Amino acid sequence: MRVTRTVRDFQNALMALLENNSFDHLTVDQICKEALLHRSSFYRYFSDKYDLLEQTLKAQVVRIVDNGNSEDDIVKQVVLYIDQHRDVVRHLAASDTHSSLYSELLQILTQIFLERREQESKDPVIQALQKSDNPELLAYTLSGAILGGFHWWQSKNYNVPVAEVISFVRETVHNLSDDKKVTD
C-alpha cells in the first residue's frame, strides 16, 4: 500500500502527540494542528482518530518487521522499538482503548506471521507455521506470547533489562513453535 505524504504527516503528528498525551485525550483538531494540515484533509484519509491509530500502528509494525531478517531479529527489533518509545506505549496502554490496542496488535502480528508463512524461509518459526495443521491458531498463539511478554514488561515499568526481555520472548516463541506434536 502506498502511503501519501499527507497520511505520513498525520501518522507522525499522532506519534509526536502520544509522547506526552493519552490517546483518549487527543482530538482531531490537535492532530491536525500538529500535522499543520486541515480537518478536511484528515477526514479525506481517516474516518476518525481510531482509524488513524489503527493505520499508524500497522505502519509502525510493518516497518519494524520489514527491517528484520528472521523472527528472532523481529523480536529484537520490536523490543528495541518499544524501549525507545516507552511513553507512546504508556499513553496508548493507559487509555480506555487498552484492550483494543492489544487486540489490534495481535491481529497485525498474526497477519504478518501468516504472510511470512507463504515465503520460503529457513527460520524455524516460519517453518513451524508452514508445517502446522492449524497455522492460523499457531500464528495467534505466537503473537499472543509476544504481546504477553511486552505487557508483562510494561507492568514492570520497563525495569527489566532489554536483553532479558528479548531472550525470554525469543525462547518462548521458539518453544511454542517447536515441531513436536502434542498428544492427549
C-alpha positions as CSV (number, residue, x, y, z in Angstrom):
1,M,0.0,0.0,0.0
2,R,1.4,3.4,-1.0
3,V,1.3,6.0,1.8
4,T,0.9,9.6,0.8
5,R,2.9,12.3,2.4
6,T,-0.3,13.7,4.0
7,V,-1.1,10.3,5.6
8,R,2.5,10.1,6.9
9,D,2.3,13.6,8.3
10,F,-0.8,12.7,10.2
11,Q,0.8,9.5,11.5
12,N,3.9,11.4,12.6
13,A,1.8,14.0,14.3
14,L,-0.1,11.3,16.2
15,M,3.2,9.7,17.3
16,A,4.6,13.0,18.4
17,L,1.5,13.8,20.4
18,L,1.5,10.4,22.0
19,E,4.9,11.2,23.5
20,N,3.1,13.5,26.0
21,N,-0.6,12.8,25.8
22,S,-3.0,9.9,26.4
23,F,-4.7,8.9,23.2
24,D,-8.1,9.3,24.8
25,H,-7.5,13.0,25.4
26,L,-6.3,13.7,21.9
27,T,-8.6,15.4,19.5
28,V,-8.7,15.5,15.7
29,D,-8.1,19.3,15.9
30,Q,-4.9,18.7,18.0
31,I,-3.7,16.1,15.5
32,C,-4.4,18.5,12.6
33,K,-2.6,21.3,14.3
34,E,0.4,19.2,15.0
35,A,0.5,17.9,11.4
36,L,-0.1,21.5,10.1
37,L,-3.0,20.2,8.0
38,H,-6.7,21.0,7.8
39,R,-9.5,18.9,9.2
40,S,-10.9,18.2,5.7
41,S,-7.6,16.6,4.8
42,F,-7.8,14.4,7.9
43,Y,-11.3,13.2,7.0
44,R,-10.2,12.5,3.4
45,Y,-7.9,9.8,4.7
46,F,-9.4,8.7,8.1
47,S,-12.9,8.2,9.5
48,D,-11.8,9.2,13.0
49,K,-8.8,9.2,15.3
50,Y,-9.2,5.5,15.9
51,D,-8.8,4.8,12.2
52,L,-5.6,6.9,12.2
53,L,-4.3,5.0,15.2
54,E,-5.0,1.6,13.5
55,Q,-3.3,2.7,10.3
56,T,-0.4,4.2,12.3
57,L,0.1,1.0,14.4
58,K,0.0,-1.2,11.3
59,A,2.6,1.1,9.5
60,Q,4.9,1.0,12.6
61,V,4.7,-2.8,13.0
62,V,5.2,-3.4,9.2
63,R,8.2,-1.1,9.2
64,I,9.8,-2.9,12.1
65,V,9.0,-6.4,10.6
66,D,10.3,-5.4,7.2
67,N,13.7,-4.5,8.8
68,G,14.1,-7.9,10.3
69,N,15.6,-10.9,8.5
70,S,14.3,-13.6,10.9
71,E,11.7,-13.9,13.6
72,D,14.5,-13.6,16.2
73,D,15.6,-10.4,14.6
74,I,12.0,-9.2,14.5
75,V,11.5,-9.9,18.3
76,K,14.7,-7.9,19.0
77,Q,13.5,-5.0,16.7
78,V,10.1,-4.8,18.3
79,V,11.6,-4.9,21.9
80,L,14.0,-2.1,21.0
81,Y,11.3,-0.1,19.3
82,I,9.1,-0.4,22.5
83,D,12.1,0.5,24.6
84,Q,12.7,3.7,22.5
85,H,9.0,4.6,22.5
86,R,8.0,3.8,26.1
87,D,6.0,7.0,26.6
88,V,3.9,6.3,23.4
89,V,3.2,2.8,24.6
90,R,2.3,4.0,28.1
91,H,-0.1,6.7,26.7
92,L,-1.7,4.1,24.4
93,A,-2.0,1.4,27.1
94,A,-3.2,3.8,29.7
95,S,-6.2,4.7,27.7
96,D,-9.6,3.1,27.6
97,T,-8.6,1.6,24.2
98,H,-6.1,-0.6,26.0
99,S,-7.8,-3.9,25.2
100,S,-8.4,-2.8,21.6
101,L,-4.7,-1.8,21.3
102,Y,-3.6,-5.3,22.1
103,S,-6.3,-6.8,20.0
104,E,-5.2,-4.7,17.1
105,L,-1.5,-5.5,17.6
106,L,-2.5,-9.2,17.9
107,Q,-4.3,-9.1,14.5
108,I,-1.4,-7.3,12.9
109,L,1.3,-9.6,14.2
110,T,-0.8,-12.7,13.3
111,Q,-1.3,-11.4,9.7
112,I,2.4,-10.8,9.4
113,F,3.3,-14.3,10.6
114,L,0.7,-15.8,8.1
115,E,2.1,-13.7,5.3
116,R,5.7,-14.8,6.1
117,R,4.5,-18.4,6.1
118,E,3.9,-18.1,2.4
119,Q,7.5,-17.2,1.7
120,E,10.5,-19.6,1.6
121,S,12.3,-19.3,4.9
122,K,15.0,-21.1,7.0
123,D,13.6,-19.5,10.1
124,P,12.3,-22.3,12.4
125,V,9.3,-20.3,13.5
126,I,8.2,-19.8,9.9
127,Q,8.9,-23.4,9.1
128,A,6.7,-24.5,12.1
129,L,3.9,-22.4,10.7
130,Q,4.4,-24.0,7.3
131,K,4.2,-27.5,8.8
132,S,1.4,-26.8,11.2
133,D,-2.0,-28.4,10.8
134,N,-3.5,-25.1,12.1
135,P,-1.2,-22.3,11.1
136,E,-3.7,-19.6,11.9
137,L,-4.0,-20.8,15.5
138,L,-0.3,-21.1,15.9
139,A,0.2,-17.6,14.5
140,Y,-2.3,-16.2,17.0
141,T,-0.6,-18.1,19.8
142,L,2.9,-16.8,18.9
143,S,1.6,-13.3,18.6
144,G,-0.2,-13.6,21.9
145,A,3.1,-14.8,23.5
146,I,5.0,-11.9,22.1
147,L,2.4,-9.3,23.3
148,G,2.1,-11.0,26.7
149,G,5.8,-10.5,27.1
150,F,5.5,-6.9,26.2
151,H,2.6,-6.4,28.5
152,W,4.5,-8.0,31.4
153,W,7.5,-5.8,30.7
154,Q,5.3,-2.7,30.8
155,S,3.7,-3.9,34.1
156,K,7.2,-4.0,35.5
157,N,7.6,-0.3,34.4
158,Y,10.3,-1.5,31.9
159,N,12.6,-2.2,34.9
160,V,13.8,-5.4,33.3
161,P,16.8,-5.3,31.0
162,V,16.1,-5.2,27.3
163,A,18.4,-8.1,26.7
164,E,16.4,-10.3,29.2
165,V,13.1,-9.4,27.6
166,I,14.5,-10.2,24.1
167,S,15.9,-13.5,25.3
168,F,12.7,-14.6,27.1
169,V,10.4,-13.7,24.2
170,R,12.6,-15.4,21.7
171,E,12.8,-18.5,23.8
172,T,9.1,-18.6,24.3
173,V,8.3,-18.1,20.6
174,H,10.7,-21.0,19.8
175,N,9.2,-23.3,22.4
176,L,5.7,-22.6,21.1
177,S,6.7,-23.2,17.5
178,D,8.7,-26.4,18.3
179,D,7.9,-29.1,15.8
180,K,7.0,-31.7,18.5
181,K,3.4,-32.9,18.3
182,V,1.4,-32.7,21.5
183,T,-0.9,-35.6,22.2
184,D,-3.5,-36.2,24.9
